[in-house]
């Protein structure tokens, strides 16, 4: 399971941006991943350090405390897979923000250009993605896109790939970043699945804001609240596919936040308000040049029809619609559902 900090989220996006950029430039790259660890207390799984042969790098493992081992491994791994072990003392670990001392075995291996581009794009855009390799680092597979259906690379055979992809998709459905090792037949593999942490941007004031924040806490989502237009637009510009807007403020000026997200196509875009409020808002957005196709992405009034009355019930309704939309569900009773129950 994943205990993710804002800093770790930043590391992942930086690593993704670097991988995508190097792939576009035709520069070979490599990754360093965690094979085994002991100690350190609670740390995020799926840690990733990426780099090139000439010393460019992004991301981090154990907040840089193992760089004396990880960086030489990264440089050599651009051409030759390898492993390395390291240990971090208690003072160095605590100084870096880790809970306690620890050690790890790291795997470094090349990342082919197409695989680097696919993994990098998914990490930057906030989409679920996965990286699987043989434990020796000689074969690599990346899966991304909805349901991890976009696959680049192979672990050596269709039979192995099918088993690994099934497990990657199962882990992704659980909804938390995870790292696993195991054997598929006679092939030892290591799997990393990254499920992005949702940030909910709540724009406006009122009791519903506090209720939404409480729901986000229960789900392990990050909450960002804004009441002024300029910082709200800046936050919208930083959205990924994993993020959620709930606009509480009915003021026309805040249409700018909706325009930013509807045109970008990123994330879930929802707005509260009565039917009349929504009708007036839709007319303003059309006048601002938002197309019908873009407008179809706006969920307003946001929420499922559960008869919500209190702020807490409204928050449940809103979060329920977000989950239903993400998973392609109607939001109706499970008793009437034809598909799989539970994901």
C-alpha positions in Angstrom: 0.0 0.0 0.0 1.1 3.6 -0.5 1.8 6.2 2.0 2.4 9.2 -0.3 3.6 12.6 0.6 3.3 15.8 -1.5 7.1 15.5 -2.0 6.8 12.0 -3.3 4.1 13.0 -5.7 6.4 15.8 -6.9 9.3 13.3 -7.4 7.1 11.1 -9.6 5.9 13.9 -11.8 9.4 15.2 -12.2 10.6 11.7 -13.2 7.8 11.3 -15.7 8.5 14.7 -17.2 12.2 13.8 -17.6 11.5 10.4 -19.1 9.1 11.8 -21.7 11.5 14.6 -22.6 14.5 12.3 -23.0 12.4 9.9 -25.1 11.4 12.8 -27.4 15.1 13.8 -27.7 16.1 10.2 -28.5 18.3 10.0 -25.4 18.7 6.6 -23.7 17.5 6.4 -20.1 17.5 4.1 -17.2 15.6 3.6 -14.0 16.5 2.6 -10.4 13.8 0.8 -8.4 13.6 -0.8 -5.0 13.9 -4.6 -5.1 14.0 -5.1 -1.3 14.1 -2.9 1.8 14.4 -3.3 5.5 13.9 -0.6 8.1 13.1 3.1 7.2 9.7 2.9 8.9 6.7 3.7 6.7 7.9 4.9 3.3 6.1 5.2 -0.1 6.2 2.2 -2.4 7.0 2.6 -6.1 10.0 4.9 -5.6 11.7 5.8 -8.8 15.0 7.4 -9.8 15.6 8.0 -13.5 18.5 9.3 -15.5 20.8 9.4 -18.5 24.3 8.3 -19.1 25.6 11.9 -19.1 24.3 12.6 -15.5 20.8 14.1 -16.0 18.4 12.6 -13.4 15.0 13.1 -11.7 13.0 11.4 -9.0 14.4 9.9 -5.9 14.7 6.8 -3.8 14.6 7.2 0.0 14.8 11.0 -0.3 18.3 10.8 -1.8 19.9 9.1 1.3 21.2 6.3 -0.9 22.6 8.4 -3.7 26.1 7.2 -3.2 24.9 3.7 -4.3 22.0 4.7 -6.5 23.6 7.3 -8.8 26.5 5.1 -10.0 24.0 2.3 -10.5 21.8 4.6 -12.5 24.6 5.7 -14.8 25.8 2.2 -15.6 22.2 0.9 -15.9 21.6 2.9 -19.1 23.6 0.2 -20.9 23.8 -2.7 -18.4 21.3 -3.8 -15.8 22.6 -4.3 -12.3 21.9 -4.3 -8.6 23.4 -2.6 -5.6 22.9 -2.7 -1.8 23.1 0.2 0.6 22.5 1.2 4.2 21.4 4.5 5.7 22.3 5.4 9.3 19.8 6.7 11.8 21.0 10.3 11.8 21.1 10.5 8.0 17.6 8.9 7.7 16.0 11.2 10.2 17.7 14.3 8.7 16.1 13.4 5.3 12.6 13.1 6.9 12.6 9.2 7.1 11.4 7.6 10.3 14.6 5.5 11.0 17.6 3.8 9.6 17.4 1.1 7.0 18.8 -0.6 3.9 17.8 -1.7 0.5 18.7 -3.6 -2.6 18.2 -1.5 -5.7 17.7 -2.6 -9.3 18.9 -0.5 -12.2 18.0 -1.2 -15.8 17.6 0.4 -19.2 14.2 1.8 -20.2 13.7 1.6 -24.0 12.5 4.7 -25.7 8.9 3.8 -26.3 8.5 2.4 -22.8 10.1 5.6 -21.3 7.7 7.8 -23.3 4.6 5.8 -22.2 5.6 5.7 -18.6 6.7 9.3 -18.5 3.4 10.6 -20.1 1.3 8.6 -17.6 3.2 9.8 -14.6 3.0 13.5 -15.7 -0.6 13.3 -16.7 -1.7 11.6 -13.5 -2.9 8.4 -15.1 -2.5 4.9 -13.5 0.5 3.1 -15.0 2.8 0.2 -14.3 6.4 -0.9 -14.9 7.2 -4.6 -14.9 10.6 -6.2 -15.5 12.4 -9.4 -15.0 14.5 -9.3 -11.8 17.7 -9.2 -13.9 16.4 -6.1 -15.7 16.9 -7.6 -19.1 13.2 -7.4 -20.2 10.7 -4.6 -19.5 7.0 -4.0 -20.0 5.0 -0.8 -19.4 1.2 -0.6 -19.1 -0.8 2.6 -19.0 -4.1 4.1 -20.1 -7.6 3.2 -18.9 -7.4 -0.3 -17.3 -3.7 -0.5 -18.1 -4.6 -1.6 -21.7 -1.9 0.3 -23.5 1.1 -2.0 -23.4 4.7 -1.4 -24.5 7.4 -4.1 -24.4 7.4 -7.7 -23.3 8.9 -9.9 -20.6 9.8 -12.6 -23.0 6.6 -14.4 -24.0 2.9 -14.1 -24.3 2.2 -16.5 -21.4 4.3 -14.5 -19.0 3.0 -11.1 -20.2 -0.6 -12.2 -19.8 -0.1 -13.3 -16.2 1.8 -10.2 -15.3 -0.7 -7.9 -17.0 -3.6 -9.6 -15.1 -1.8 -9.0 -11.8 -0.9 -5.4 -12.7 -4.6 -4.6 -13.5 -5.7 -6.3 -10.3 -3.3 -4.1 -8.3 -4.5 -1.0 -10.1 -8.1 -1.8 -9.3 -7.3 -1.9 -5.6 -6.5 1.8 -5.9 -3.1 2.1 -4.2 0.5 2.3 -5.5 2.2 -1.1 -4.9 5.4 -3.0 -5.5 5.6 -6.8 -5.7 8.0 -9.5 -6.6 7.2 -13.1 -7.7 7.8 -15.9 -10.1 5.7 -16.4 -13.3 6.6 -19.9 -14.2 10.4 -19.9 -14.1 10.6 -16.1 -14.7 11.3 -13.9 -11.6 9.6 -10.5 -12.0 9.3 -7.2 -10.1 6.2 -5.1 -10.5 5.5 -1.5 -9.8 2.0 0.0 -10.1 1.5 3.7 -9.6 -2.1 4.9 -8.9 -2.1 8.7 -8.6 -3.3 10.3 -5.5 -6.3 12.5 -6.1 -6.2 16.2 -5.2 -9.6 17.8 -4.7 -9.7 21.5 -5.4 -12.6 23.1 -3.5 -13.3 26.7 -4.6 -15.5 28.7 -2.4 -16.7 28.9 1.2 -19.3 27.3 3.3 -20.2 24.2 5.3 -20.1 22.0 2.3 -16.4 22.8 1.9 -15.6 21.3 5.3 -17.8 18.3 4.6 -16.0 17.6 1.3 -12.6 18.0 3.0 -13.7 15.3 5.6 -14.7 13.0 2.8 -11.3 13.5 1.1 -9.6 12.6 4.3 -11.5 9.3 4.5 -10.5 8.5 1.0 -6.8 9.4 1.4 -7.2 12.3 -1.1 -5.3 15.6 -0.8 -7.5 18.7 -0.3 -6.8 22.1 -1.6 -9.2 25.0 -0.9 -9.2 28.4 -2.5 -11.5 31.3 -2.2 -9.8 33.8 -4.5 -9.9 33.7 -8.3 -6.3 33.9 -9.2 -4.9 31.1 -7.0 -7.9 28.9 -8.0 -7.0 29.4 -11.7 -3.3 28.6 -10.9 -4.4 25.4 -9.1 -6.5 24.4 -12.1 -3.6 24.9 -14.5 -1.7 22.3 -12.3 -4.4 19.6 -12.7 -3.7 16.1 -13.7 -6.2 13.4 -14.9 -6.5 12.2 -11.3 -7.7 15.5 -9.8 -11.1 16.9 -9.0 -12.6 20.4 -9.0 -15.7 21.2 -6.9 -16.8 24.8 -7.5 -19.0 26.1 -4.7 -18.8 29.8 -5.7 -21.6 30.9 -8.1 -19.9 34.2 -9.0 -19.4 34.7 -12.8 -15.7 35.5 -12.3 -15.1 31.9 -11.3 -16.1 30.7 -14.7 -12.4 31.2 -15.5 -11.6 28.1 -13.4 -14.1 26.1 -15.4 -12.9 27.4 -18.7 -9.3 26.4 -17.9 -10.3 22.8 -17.0 -13.0 22.3 -19.7 -10.5 23.4 -22.4 -7.6 21.3 -21.0 -9.7 18.1 -20.7 -7.9 17.3 -17.4 -9.5 15.9 -14.3 -13.1 15.9 -13.1 -14.9 19.2 -13.3 -17.9 19.7 -11.0 -20.0 22.7 -9.9 -22.7 23.0 -7.3 -25.8 25.2 -7.7 -29.5 25.0 -8.5 -30.8 24.2 -12.0 -31.3 27.9 -12.6 -27.7 28.7 -11.5 -26.5 25.9 -13.9 -28.5 27.2 -16.8 -27.1 30.8 -16.4 -23.6 29.4 -15.9 -23.9 27.3 -19.1 -25.0 30.3 -21.1 -22.0 32.3 -19.9 -19.6 29.5 -20.7 -21.0 29.2 -24.2 -20.6 32.9 -24.6 -17.0 32.5 -23.5 -16.4 30.1 -26.4 -16.7 26.8 -24.7 -18.0 24.2 -27.2 -20.8 21.7 -26.5 -18.2 18.9 -26.5 -16.2 20.7 -23.8 -19.3 21.6 -21.9 -20.3 18.0 -21.7 -17.4 17.4 -19.3 -19.0 19.8 -16.7 -20.9 17.9 -14.0 -23.4 20.4 -12.8 -25.2 20.2 -10.5 -22.5 17.8 -9.3 -23.4 14.8 -7.3 -25.6 11.7 -7.4 -29.4 11.9 -6.7 -29.5 10.4 -3.2 -31.7 13.0 -1.7 -28.9 14.8 0.1 -30.0 17.5 2.5 -27.1 18.2 4.9 -23.6 19.3 3.9 -22.2 15.8 4.9 -24.8 14.1 2.7 -24.0 16.4 -0.2 -20.3 15.6 0.1 -21.1 11.9 -0.1 -23.2 12.5 -3.2 -20.4 14.5 -4.8 -17.7 12.0 -4.1 -20.1 9.2 -5.2 -20.4 10.8 -8.6 -16.6 11.2 -9.0 -16.1 7.5 -8.2 -18.9 6.4 -10.6 -17.6 8.5 -13.5 -14.1 7.3 -13.0 -15.1 3.7 -13.1 -17.8 3.9 -15.8 -20.7 3.2 -13.5 -24.2 4.6 -13.4 -24.2 5.2 -9.7 -27.4 3.2 -9.3 -28.2 0.5 -6.8 -25.9 -2.5 -6.8 -28.9 -4.8 -6.8 -29.7 -3.6 -10.3 -26.1 -3.6 -11.6 -25.3 -6.0 -14.5 -21.5 -5.7 -14.2 -18.9 -6.8 -11.7 -19.6 -5.7 -8.1 -16.6 -4.0 -6.3 -14.5 -2.6 -9.2 
